[in-house]
Amino acid sequence: MGISREERAARRLDRDGIGPVLHDRPVGAWPGAVGGFALWGEVLLTGIMVTIASLGIVTLPAALAAGSRHLTRYARSESSRWAEFWADVRAALPGGIGIGAVSAVLGTVLAVDISLARAGMLPAAAAIEAVSWLGLVATGTVLLAAAGQWDQHAGWRAAVMRGLSQLRGDIGGAAYLVVTVAFVGVCTWALPALLVPALGCAAIAIVAIPARPRRHHGEDLA
């Protein structure tokens, strides 16, 4: 039998997260991510929270780790109260501040190199500028990967090691994270206020990229 117009409309509203939930729908691994509209709203709220938590700049790694963990809980339809987000931020600050400080110093040095190269004050300016841009993107990519691997028990050192392992073992995922870093950078350059939703998008990218379906040795992996 064909599906009626009313049934198609109900399924569309259920899928978009703006209508009643269909109770006969099979529950997947990420039931909270089925409603696209509701998920997008949660991503924007997470962007606001990550921005507030990263106002100290060196607190950005802890903020991203907490944001990605919040969206993971939300997508799994687990408890995702904002009190748990702030608890994660506090737990991630020890060690996370050190990662943030190193990233901030490295980013500042690379940004200065880019400015000096563009001003023609360095030899081989074009090469130095290109290498500096690559360094900025690489720093951001490792930071995102590490934030996605952080947990309170293992700490940040293990998170960085696992993040690097993730990047080496999933070249496609690494490319997606590179695009995510570029997206955040371009959005912020175009309009600084866009940094807020861009950080929310970065947090959901940290969650979604490793969980995406992909093929390995001819088999689908979830």
C-alpha positions, 0 to 999 in steps of 0.5 A: 500500500502507498503512504498517505499524504498525512503519513508522509507529513507526519514522518517529515515533521517527526524527522525534522524534530518539529512535530509529534514523535512517531512511536512506531519508529525504530530507535537507532544508536543516536535517537536524540539526533533524529529531529534535525530542527531540535538538534540544530537548536541544541547545537546553537545553544552549545555554541553559546555555552562553549563561547562563554566557557572559552572566554578565557581563551586558554579554557577553549579545550575544556569548553570544546570537550564539555560541548562535545560530551554534552552533544553526545549525551543529547544525541543518545537521549541521555541526561543532557542538563547544562549543569553536567556541561559545566561540571565537565568544564570544571573537570577538564580545566586541569590540564586543559588550561595547559593545552590551551596555553600551548595552543594560544602561544603557538597560534600567536607565533604563527599569526605573527609570522603570517603578518610579517611574511605578508609585509615582506619582512621575512625571507622566503615570505610566501613559503613561510606564510604557507607553512604558518597557515598549515601550522595553524590548521594543524594545531586546530585539528589536533585540538578538536581531535583531542577534545573529542577524546578527553575524559575525566579519568584518562586526562588530557595527555591520553586525549592528545595521544588518542586524538593523534591516533584517531587522525592517523587511523582515519584520514577521511575524518582528519580531512573533515576536521581540517574543513571544520577548522577552516569553517570556524576560521572563515566564519570568524573572519567574515563576521566575529559574531559567527564564532558562536554558532561556528563553535557549536558546529565544531562541537557537533563535528567532533561527535559526528565525524568519528561516528559516521558510517564508513567503509574499511576493507570492504565492510561498513563500519558504524 
